[in-house]
């Protein structure tokens, strides 16, 4: 299929992930966990150039955020001759390199040409599974040492402060300097969940020792709306609370949204604070 870029250089925030469909049920579906650390992708339909492009676009958007692993369900992929093998082999290789490597697991129907070719690949067979539960268990073990804190909160005003306190404590515990910006961002994300979703929400803070990721999963499927005119970088201060996603856009190096099994996840990545 030729060379491709799996990076995010050509993408611009916000990174909004949605299911894509192209005629006769050919589709790529994506759902994330509460912190978007594990993303599950489902590929349906006959392998083609278009499906190649759909999966590539989905992987790039997933890697833009705090994703640590992508599990791809290929049970509904129609590829009797294993023609997609070079694509998946390259995807696994690309996911494992770069400043933010990602575990990429493949779930493939057994006793097929694609299963045989992937299973025979040196260094990749440990990431090929027969079922999604097997893949989830293996990935959970790999990510068990990730630094992450999480809390489920009620849809009430006091929960915004609780979310902010959670992130502040995490920054101090992990010796990260992003406390101010992280608190601004999570305040906005939590306030949006309270004011617009009106459901319980889960706040997650995680780190790769340099960047800090915050995420809020609520029960409403609607994505946040932010017009192009609002995406103007400007200095942020604690007094900016209430300016919504413009603040998140200004403070974060990246932010976006993904579908969850119930509702959505809105996430943001906060860079290290500049030296004084």
TILUM-283581 format. One line per field, with one value per residue (C-alpha): residue in three letters; x, y, z. Coordinates in steps of 0.2 Angstrom, whole numbers, plus 5000, padded with zeros to 4 digits. Layout:
% TILUM-283581
residu	ALA | ...
east	X | ...
north	Y | ...
up	Z | ...
% end
This chain:
% TILUM-283581
residu	UNK | UNK | UNK | UNK | UNK | UNK | UNK | UNK | UNK | UNK | UNK | UNK | UNK | UNK | UNK | UNK | UNK | UNK | UNK | UNK | UNK | UNK | UNK | UNK | UNK | UNK | UNK | UNK | UNK | UNK | UNK | UNK | UNK | UNK | UNK | UNK | UNK | UNK | UNK | UNK | UNK | UNK | UNK | UNK | UNK | UNK | UNK | UNK | UNK | UNK | UNK | UNK | UNK | UNK | UNK | UNK | UNK | UNK | UNK | UNK | UNK | UNK | UNK | UNK | UNK | UNK | UNK | UNK | UNK | UNK | UNK | UNK | UNK | UNK | UNK | UNK | UNK | UNK | UNK | UNK | UNK | UNK | UNK | UNK | UNK | UNK | UNK | UNK | UNK | UNK | UNK | UNK | UNK | UNK | UNK | UNK | UNK | UNK | UNK | UNK | UNK | UNK | UNK | UNK | UNK | UNK | UNK | UNK | UNK | UNK | UNK | UNK | UNK | UNK | UNK | UNK | UNK | UNK | UNK | UNK | UNK | UNK | UNK | UNK | UNK | UNK | UNK | UNK | UNK | UNK | UNK | UNK | UNK | UNK | UNK | UNK | UNK | UNK | UNK | UNK | UNK | UNK | UNK | UNK | UNK | UNK | UNK | UNK | UNK | UNK | UNK | UNK | UNK | UNK | UNK | UNK | UNK | UNK | UNK | UNK | UNK | UNK | UNK | UNK | UNK | UNK | UNK | UNK | UNK | UNK | UNK | UNK | UNK | UNK | UNK | UNK | UNK | UNK | UNK | UNK | UNK | UNK | UNK | UNK | UNK | UNK | UNK | UNK | UNK | UNK | UNK | UNK | UNK | UNK | UNK | UNK | UNK | UNK | UNK | UNK | UNK | UNK | UNK | UNK | UNK | UNK | UNK | UNK | UNK | UNK | UNK | UNK | UNK | UNK | UNK | UNK | UNK | UNK | UNK | UNK | UNK | UNK | UNK | UNK | UNK | UNK | UNK | UNK | UNK | UNK | UNK | UNK | UNK | UNK | UNK | UNK | UNK | UNK | UNK | UNK | UNK | UNK | UNK | UNK | UNK | UNK | UNK | UNK | UNK | UNK | UNK | UNK | UNK | UNK | UNK | UNK | UNK | UNK | UNK | UNK | UNK | UNK | UNK | UNK | UNK | UNK | UNK | UNK | UNK | UNK | UNK | UNK | UNK | UNK | UNK | UNK
east	5000 | 5015 | 5024 | 5013 | 5015 | 5008 | 5012 | 5001 | 5011 | 4998 | 4983 | 4977 | 4968 | 4954 | 4957 | 4939 | 4937 | 4921 | 4916 | 4918 | 4907 | 4909 | 4895 | 4888 | 4893 | 4912 | 4917 | 4930 | 4923 | 4932 | 4928 | 4940 | 4941 | 4938 | 4956 | 4958 | 4973 | 4966 | 4957 | 4947 | 4945 | 4933 | 4937 | 4922 | 4921 | 4932 | 4950 | 4953 | 4963 | 4949 | 4948 | 4967 | 4965 | 4951 | 4961 | 4977 | 4967 | 4959 | 4976 | 4984 | 4969 | 4971 | 4990 | 4987 | 4980 | 4985 | 4982 | 4994 | 4987 | 4975 | 4966 | 4960 | 4946 | 4948 | 4935 | 4924 | 4938 | 4936 | 4953 | 4954 | 4971 | 4979 | 4982 | 4982 | 4996 | 5010 | 4998 | 4996 | 5014 | 5019 | 5006 | 5013 | 5031 | 5026 | 5016 | 5031 | 5043 | 5043 | 5042 | 5026 | 5026 | 5009 | 5005 | 4995 | 4986 | 4977 | 4962 | 4961 | 4950 | 4960 | 4964 | 4965 | 4979 | 4980 | 4981 | 4995 | 5005 | 5004 | 5007 | 5023 | 5030 | 5045 | 5043 | 5024 | 5016 | 5014 | 5002 | 4991 | 4976 | 4961 | 4948 | 4945 | 4945 | 4962 | 4969 | 4961 | 4969 | 4986 | 4986 | 4979 | 4995 | 5006 | 4999 | 4997 | 5012 | 5006 | 5005 | 4986 | 4973 | 4955 | 4938 | 4920 | 4910 | 4892 | 4885 | 4886 | 4896 | 4906 | 4913 | 4923 | 4933 | 4935 | 4942 | 4954 | 4960 | 4963 | 4974 | 4983 | 4987 | 4993 | 5005 | 5013 | 5014 | 5023 | 5033 | 5026 | 5026 | 5010 | 4999 | 4992 | 4988 | 4982 | 4969 | 4963 | 4960 | 4952 | 4941 | 4934 | 4932 | 4923 | 4912 | 4907 | 4902 | 4892 | 4883 | 4880 | 4881 | 4872 | 4878 | 4891 | 4908 | 4925 | 4941 | 4957 | 4975 | 4990 | 5008 | 5022 | 5034 | 5035 | 5017 | 5002 | 4986 | 4969 | 4952 | 4934 | 4921 | 4903 | 4887 | 4882 | 4887 | 4887 | 4905 | 4910 | 4908 | 4921 | 4921 | 4937 | 4936 | 4937 | 4953 | 4964 | 4980 | 4980 | 4988 | 4979 | 4976 | 4966 | 4953 | 4949 | 4938 | 4922 | 4929 | 4927 | 4936 | 4945 | 4955 | 4958 | 4964 | 4976 | 4983 | 4985 | 4997 | 4983 | 4965 | 4951 | 4937 | 4933 | 4917 | 4916 | 4904 | 4893 | 4895 | 4912 | 4929 | 4936 | 4955 | 4969 | 4988 | 4997 | 5015 | 5028 | 5028 | 5042 | 5056 | 5055
north	5000 | 5011 | 5022 | 5031 | 5042 | 5036 | 5052 | 5067 | 5081 | 5085 | 5085 | 5099 | 5100 | 5096 | 5077 | 5071 | 5052 | 5046 | 5029 | 5030 | 5020 | 5018 | 5009 | 4992 | 4991 | 4994 | 5003 | 5006 | 5009 | 5016 | 5016 | 5021 | 5017 | 5031 | 5038 | 5033 | 5023 | 5008 | 5011 | 4997 | 4997 | 4986 | 4984 | 4977 | 4973 | 4968 | 4974 | 4988 | 5004 | 5014 | 5003 | 5005 | 5024 | 5023 | 5013 | 5023 | 5039 | 5031 | 5026 | 5043 | 5051 | 5038 | 5041 | 5060 | 5057 | 5048 | 5031 | 5018 | 5003 | 5000 | 4983 | 4980 | 4967 | 4959 | 4946 | 4955 | 4959 | 4950 | 4946 | 4927 | 4929 | 4939 | 4954 | 4966 | 4957 | 4970 | 4984 | 4976 | 4971 | 4989 | 4996 | 4985 | 4991 | 5009 | 5009 | 5003 | 5017 | 5036 | 5047 | 5039 | 5020 | 5011 | 4993 | 4987 | 4971 | 4961 | 4949 | 4938 | 4924 | 4907 | 4896 | 4909 | 4915 | 4932 | 4923 | 4911 | 4926 | 4936 | 4922 | 4918 | 4936 | 4937 | 4948 | 4950 | 4934 | 4940 | 4953 | 4942 | 4935 | 4924 | 4934 | 4951 | 4945 | 4937 | 4954 | 4964 | 4953 | 4954 | 4973 | 4976 | 4966 | 4977 | 4993 | 4989 | 4999 | 5015 | 5030 | 5034 | 5040 | 5040 | 5045 | 5044 | 5060 | 5065 | 5078 | 5093 | 5109 | 5102 | 5089 | 5102 | 5106 | 5087 | 5084 | 5099 | 5092 | 5075 | 5082 | 5093 | 5079 | 5068 | 5082 | 5084 | 5065 | 5063 | 5079 | 5087 | 5105 | 5107 | 5109 | 5126 | 5122 | 5105 | 5112 | 5125 | 5111 | 5098 | 5112 | 5116 | 5097 | 5093 | 5109 | 5104 | 5086 | 5094 | 5108 | 5099 | 5080 | 5080 | 5063 | 5054 | 5057 | 5049 | 5060 | 5052 | 5059 | 5049 | 5053 | 5047 | 5056 | 5071 | 5075 | 5075 | 5068 | 5072 | 5065 | 5066 | 5053 | 5057 | 5048 | 5060 | 5055 | 5073 | 5080 | 5097 | 5111 | 5124 | 5135 | 5140 | 5158 | 5152 | 5143 | 5158 | 5155 | 5167 | 5168 | 5158 | 5162 | 5155 | 5169 | 5162 | 5149 | 5149 | 5152 | 5134 | 5125 | 5140 | 5139 | 5120 | 5124 | 5138 | 5128 | 5111 | 5104 | 5093 | 5089 | 5079 | 5067 | 5049 | 5038 | 5027 | 5012 | 5024 | 5042 | 5050 | 5054 | 5072 | 5072 | 5085 | 5084 | 5097 | 5101 | 5104 | 5122 | 5133 | 5136 | 5152
up	5000 | 5001 | 5014 | 5027 | 5042 | 5058 | 5067 | 5071 | 5064 | 5051 | 5063 | 5073 | 5089 | 5094 | 5089 | 5088 | 5085 | 5077 | 5069 | 5050 | 5038 | 5019 | 5010 | 5013 | 5031 | 5029 | 5045 | 5058 | 5076 | 5091 | 5109 | 5124 | 5142 | 5155 | 5153 | 5135 | 5140 | 5131 | 5115 | 5106 | 5087 | 5077 | 5058 | 5048 | 5029 | 5015 | 5015 | 5003 | 5000 | 5008 | 5024 | 5025 | 5025 | 5038 | 5050 | 5047 | 5051 | 5067 | 5073 | 5071 | 5081 | 5094 | 5096 | 5098 | 5115 | 5131 | 5123 | 5129 | 5120 | 5105 | 5103 | 5086 | 5083 | 5066 | 5067 | 5055 | 5043 | 5026 | 5020 | 5014 | 5007 | 5020 | 5009 | 5024 | 5033 | 5028 | 5034 | 5052 | 5053 | 5049 | 5061 | 5076 | 5072 | 5071 | 5087 | 5096 | 5092 | 5095 | 5110 | 5115 | 5111 | 5111 | 5113 | 5098 | 5100 | 5086 | 5088 | 5073 | 5069 | 5070 | 5056 | 5043 | 5032 | 5041 | 5058 | 5051 | 5044 | 5060 | 5071 | 5062 | 5063 | 5074 | 5089 | 5086 | 5090 | 5108 | 5102 | 5092 | 5101 | 5097 | 5107 | 5114 | 5132 | 5130 | 5123 | 5137 | 5150 | 5142 | 5140 | 5158 | 5164 | 5153 | 5159 | 5177 | 5183 | 5174 | 5185 | 5186 | 5198 | 5195 | 5204 | 5200 | 5204 | 5205 | 5193 | 5206 | 5207 | 5222 | 5210 | 5200 | 5216 | 5219 | 5202 | 5204 | 5220 | 5213 | 5199 | 5211 | 5223 | 5208 | 5202 | 5219 | 5221 | 5204 | 5206 | 5191 | 5188 | 5178 | 5194 | 5189 | 5171 | 5175 | 5187 | 5175 | 5162 | 5173 | 5180 | 5163 | 5158 | 5175 | 5174 | 5156 | 5162 | 5177 | 5166 | 5150 | 5152 | 5169 | 5173 | 5184 | 5177 | 5179 | 5181 | 5177 | 5178 | 5171 | 5167 | 5156 | 5168 | 5157 | 5150 | 5161 | 5154 | 5161 | 5155 | 5160 | 5154 | 5156 | 5150 | 5136 | 5118 | 5111 | 5108 | 5114 | 5101 | 5098 | 5083 | 5073 | 5079 | 5097 | 5094 | 5098 | 5109 | 5123 | 5141 | 5153 | 5172 | 5186 | 5183 | 5166 | 5173 | 5163 | 5146 | 5143 | 5129 | 5123 | 5139 | 5136 | 5119 | 5124 | 5139 | 5132 | 5119 | 5113 | 5117 | 5110 | 5112 | 5109 | 5111 | 5126 | 5128 | 5137 | 5133 | 5128 | 5135 | 5133 | 5137 | 5137 | 5138 | 5148 | 5144 | 5158 | 5165 | 5158 | 5170 | 5181
% end
